[in-house]
């Protein structure tokens, strides 16, 4: 009884802590005393993730509340990623919002704090859900909460992006719901009880009894539906608009962990489909979605003129590569996939937050209007450059190791042609990102043309409070590239369970 109570408390804590923070923000507002409450809640999520990871590694998966909450190695790993990224994003929020408020840009900090905390709680619930239906509810809750965050600035572009995000993701999540209903029907006809018919572990164990045709239909709907939230083609159009219009820390959370939380549900569905149908069906679906997403991202990056949208398309590129790794499906591929999720989350958090500070300093998101950043704002330029180098997959950052692992796994699994095509497209995206970044950092410092906003004074500096979380994030992603020993066991267990 004591162990059950401890497990229940451990799994409820990462959900309850941000909800408590949201309640405090709603009542007390955003004050000096509450400004870092979101950071504290995110730190609790990280600490809970560490505790869950240790428990899972020692004693196996945790299940409580009648199976509604469940934590295996994959859940524990993703909880660590959510906690790490959220701690960095929330720690960067006070400095970002202070500058935004001083510049008289719209939005309520009280609402911001409450919504971000609810966003974290919904992602943790989706990660720890032991039931596909509960996971769907959590993913839908992230759509509702983040729609208000995307429209935080109340500009025409922000409101349009919020509506576009809501409509497209609602269509996607409706398709996922249809797939869950179809799978539930197949499970009930296979003899599973109402309580276990949507439990991923029970479905995997009884996968041979599922009707193959119905399972194929359910898998296709859920991959398409959850893929919409993960930024995969064809329901990807919301991503560049939403990520470019949301406050920078929110964009960091959406790109760094929301996409990964949604993609985790695809991994759960793939595990069931592989047991019921064999790996060929889900592999084909994920290869098509991954390569299509990579192709769209690479082509749109070539012509991109907005650096926040550039980072959003970069997120699409990485999610496409993650989908290809999932299609490969071997232990090496899944371990590399998870390492890629962690590295991308940390690096993209730094990149989006730095881009928010750049927008506040330069008053523009146009790439061609920013020149000589390395000489005018060396601290900000150095952080942004390091984050983009990490996203480009250069050593010593962890994305180099994860991409190398994906390539090795693909050729070992005799998928050399699609994997080679994926990395050719990634190389095109690499060239586009490098060209745009170089033009901003190293271009000639020319006076603004007529009608362009004047450049801010070169004396504007990035404060220590703004720099600290960004440097911490870069250090973490570099450390993971040198050695992944703190999470090696967890990666191995998660990859084994995801086969």
N, C-alpha and C positions, 0 to 999 in steps of 0.2 A: 504493500500500500504506500509505503514511504517512497519507494522507487517510482511508482506511478505518479505520485504527486510531484516529485522532483522533475520527472520528464515533462509533465504537463506545464509546470512553471517555466521550465527551460524553453519550451516551444512557444508559449504564450508571451514571454518577455519581449522578444523583438517586435511583436505586433502591438503589445500594450504600451511600450515606452513611447513610440511616436504618437500614438493616439492620446496619451496623457499630455505630451507636448502640444498637440493641436488644441486640446481643451484649454490649456493655460494661455496659448496665444489668443484664442477666441475670447477669453474672459479678460485677460490683463493687457492684451495688445503687445506690440513690438516696442519694448523699452530696453534701456541699457541692461537691466537685470535679466531680461528674457531673450536678448539678442542671440545668445549662444545656446539656447535651450535645444534647438534643432540639432546642433553639433553634439550635444550631450546625448540626445536620443539616438543619433547615428552611431556614436561610440558604444552605446548599449547594444545596438544591433551587431556591431563588430565583435564585442566581447561575447555576446550570445553565440555568434557564429563560431568563435574559437571553442567555446565550451561544447557546442553541439558537435563540432568536428572531432574533438578529443573523445567524446562519448561514443560517437559512431565508429571511430577507428578502433576503440577498445571493445565495445559491447555490441556493435551492429546497429541497424536502424532503430529509430525511436518512433513509436506509434502511441497516440493517446487520444482521448475524447472519442472513443469508439471508432477510431480510424480516420476521423476528420482531419487530424493533424498528423503528419508523417515526415520524418527527416531521415534521409539516407545520405550517402556520401555526396551525391549530386546536390541535394538540398543544402547540405552544410557548406559546400564549396561556394554555391551561389550566394548564400547568406554572408559569407566572408567578403565576396565581391560587393554586394549591396552595402555592407557596413563600411568598407574601405572607401568606396566612391562617394557614398553619402556623407561620410565624415569630412572628406576634402571639400565637397560642394557646399555643405552647410557651413563649414569653417570659412569659406570664401564669401558667403552671402552677406554678412554684416558690412564688410568693406565695400562690396559691390553695391548694395542697396543704399549705403550712406552717400556714395558718389551719385547714384541715380536720383536720390531725393534732393541732393543739393543742386542737381541740374534741372530740377522741376519737371522730371519725367513722371508720367502717371503711374498709378498703381498703389494699392494699399499694402503696407508692410505687415499689418495684422493679418490680412487675408493671405498674403504670401506665406507667412510662417505656418499658419494653420493648414493650408492646402499642401505645402511641401511635406509636412509631418504626416498628413493623411495619405499622401502619395507613397511615402516610405512604408507605412503600415500595410497598404494594399499590396505592394510588391513583396513584402515579407510573407503575407498571407498566401499569395500565389505560389511562392517558393515552398512553403511548408504544407500546402494543401495535400491531403491524402486521398483526394477525390477529384476527378476531372471536372465535375460540376462546380465544386467550390473554387477550384482554380479558375474556371471560366468567370465566376462572379468577381473574383479578385482582379482579373485582367480587365473586365468591364469597368470595375471601380477606378482603375488607373486612368481609363479613358475619360470618365466623368471629371475626375479631379484635375487631370492635366489640361483638359480643355480650358478651364478657367485660368490656369497658369500660362498657357500659350497666349491667351488674350489679355494678359496682365497689364500691358501698357495702354490698352484701350485705343490704339490707333486703328485706322481702317485696315492696314495690312495685317495687324495682329488679330483682329476680329475675323477677317476672312480666313486666315490660317487656322484659327480655332474651329470655325465652322467646317472647313475642309477636313481637318483632322477628325472631328466628331463624326462626320458623315461617312468617310471612308473606313475609319476604324470600326464604326458601328456595323457597316456592311460586312467587314471581315469577321468581326466577332459573332455576327448572326450566322455566318457560314460555319464557324467553329461550333456554335451551339447546335446547328443542324447535324453536324458530324457527331457530336456527343450524344444526341438523341438517337441517331441511327445506331451508334455503337452500343448504347444502352439496350436497345431492342435486340441486337444480336446477342448481347451478354445474357439477357433474360431467357432467350430461346435456347441458349447453351446451358442453362441450369444454374446460373449465378443468382444469388439472392439480391433483393433490392439494396441491401447495405453494401454489397461488394461489387455490384454491376458496373460501377464507374471507378473502382479502385485499380490503379495501374498494375500493382503487383498481382492482384487476383486475376485481372484480365490477361496478363502475361502468362500466368500459370495455367490458365484454361484456354489459351489462345487457339489450340488445335480444334476446340469444339465450336469456335466462332464460324459463322457462315462466311466463306471467302469473298463472295461478291459483295455482301453487305459491308464487310470489313474494308474492302477496297474503297467503296464509296465513302465510308466514314473517315478513312485515313485521308483521302483527297480533300474532303471538306475541311478537316481540321488543319492539315498542312497549309491550305490556302488561307483559312481564317486566321490562325495564329501567326502565319507568315505575314499577314497584313500588319499586325502589331510589331513584328520583328523587322519590318522594313524591307521585306522581300517582294520582288516583282510577282504578279502585276499590280498588287494593291499597295504600292509604295509611294504614291504621289503626295501623300500628306507629309512625309518625313522632311523634305527640304524646307517647306513652308513653315511647319511647326517649329523645327529646330532653329530656324533663322529668326523667328519672331519672339520666341520665349525668352525670358531673362536668362542670362548666360549660365548660372548655376543649375537652372531647371533644364536647359538644353544638355548640360553635362549629365544630369541624372537620367534624362530620357535616352540619350545616346549611349551612356556608359553602362546602364543596368536595365532599363525598361526593355530595350530590345533583347537583351540576354534572358530576362525573365520570360518573355513571350516565347523565345526560341527553345527554352527548356521544356515547354509543353510539347513542342514538336519532337524533342528527343524522347519524351515519355510515349508519345503516340507511335513513334518509329519503333520503339522497343516492343510494343504490342503487335504492330503490323509485321515486324520481322519474324516474331514467334508464330504468327498465324499464317503468313503468306510467303515467308522467305524474304531475304533482303532485297531482291530485285525491284519490287514495286516501289518501295519508299526510296530506294537509291535513285531510281529514274526520276521520281518527282523532285527530289532535292537537288539532283544535278541540273535539271531544267531550271528550277527556281534560282539556284545559286549562280549558274552561268548567265542567265538572263539579267539578274541583278547586277552582276559584275560588268556586263556589257553596257547596260544603261548608265551605271555610275561612271565608268571610264569615259564614255562618250560625252556625258554631260559635264564632267570635270574639265574636259578639254576646252569647252567654251564658257566656263564659269567666270563671272565678273564680280561676284559677291563672296567675301571670304567666310561668312557664316554659313551660307548655302554650300560653299566648297567643303566645309567640315561635315555638313549633313550628308553630302554625296559620298564623302570618305567613309561615313558610317555605313552607308549602303554597300560600298565596296567590301568592307570588312565582314558584314553580315553575309554577303554572297560567298566569301571565302569560307566562312564558318559553315554555311550550308553545304558546300562541297566537301568539307571535312566530315560533316555528319553523314553525307552520302557514302563516303568511303567506309565508315562504320567500324573499323578495327580499333583495338585498344590504343594503339599508337595515335591514330587519327583523333579519337575522342579525347585523349589526354592533351594532344596539341590544341584541339578545339577549345578545351576549358582554359588552358594557359593563354590562348589568344583572347578569350573573353575577358580574362583578368587584365591582361596587358592593354587591350583596347579600351577597357573601361577607365583605367587609371590615366592613360595618355590622352584620351578624348576629354576627360574631365578637365585636365590641365589646359588643353587646347581651347575648349569652349570658354572656360573662365577667363583665360588670357584674352580671347577675342572680345569678351564683354568689356574688359578694361580698355582694350584698344578702341572699341566703339565709343566709350565714354570720353577718351582722350582726343580722338580724331573726328568724332561726329559724322562718320561715314562708314559704310560697310563695302564700299566700292574698292576693288583691288587696285584699279588704275589711279585712284586718288591718294594712295598711300605709297610713299617713296622714302628711301633712306631711313627706315625705321631703326636700323642697327646703330646709326650715329645719333639720331634724335632721341631715341628711347632705348638705350642699350639693355636695361634690365628686362623690360617687357619683351623686347625683340629676342633676347637670349632664351627666355622661358618659352616663348612661342616657337622659336626655331627648334629647340630641343624636343618639344612635344610633337612637332611635325616630323622630326627625324625618327622619333619612336613610332609614329603612325606609318611612316614609310618602310618600317621593318628593318632598320639598320642596327647593327650591333653597337653597344652592348645591350640594347633594350630587348625585352622579352618577346616582342613580336617577331624578331629575327629567328629566335629559337622555335617559336610556334609555327611559323610559316615553313621553316625547314622541316619540322616534324610532319606537317601536312603533306609536303611534297614527297618525303620519304615514304609515308604511309600510302599515298596514292599510287606510286610506282610499284610498291611491294604488293598492292592489291590488284595489280594489272589494270589500273585505270589511268594509264599514262597519258592518253590522248585528252580526256576531259580535264585532267589536272594540269597538263601543259597549257591547254587553252585558258584555264582559270588564271594561271600565273602570267600568261601573255597579257591578258586583260588587266591584271593587277599592275603589270609593268607600265601599261599605258596610263593608268591612274597615278602611278608613281611619278611618271614624267610630268603629268599635268600639275600635280601638287607641288612638285619641286620647282616648276617654272613660275607658278603663281607666287609661291613663297619667296623665291629669289627676287622677284620684281618688287615685292613689298619691302623686303629687308635691305636690298642692295641697290635699288634703283636710284636715279638722280633725284635730288630734292629740288623739285621745280615749284614755282609759285602756282597757286590754284588758278584755274581758268575762270573766266567770267561765269557767274552762276554757281560755282562750287563753294562749299562752306570753307571758311578759313581754317587753316591748320592751327591746332592748339599750341601753346607755347612749349618750347622744347624743355623748359625747366620742370614741367609736370613730371613727378616721380611716382613710381609704384611703391606704396607704403609697405612696411615690414609685415603688417597684418594681412595685406593682400598677397605678398610674395610667399609667405610661409607655407600655406597649403599647396601652392603650385610646386614649389621646390620639393616638398615632401612627396607629392605624387610622382614627380620625375625620378626621385631617388628610389621609390618603391618599384617602378616599372623597370628601372635599370638593374636593381637588385634581383628581381625575378629573372632577368635575362642572364645574369651571371650564375645564379644557383636558385633552384626551386625547392631546396631541401625542406623548408618549413611545411610545404604542402605536397611533397612527393607522394606520401602515403595516401592522402586524400584524393589526389589526381588519379592514382592507380585504382583505388576502390571505385571512384566515380566512373572511370572509363570501363572498368570491368562490369559494373552494373548497367551501363548504358548500351552494352552489346546486344 
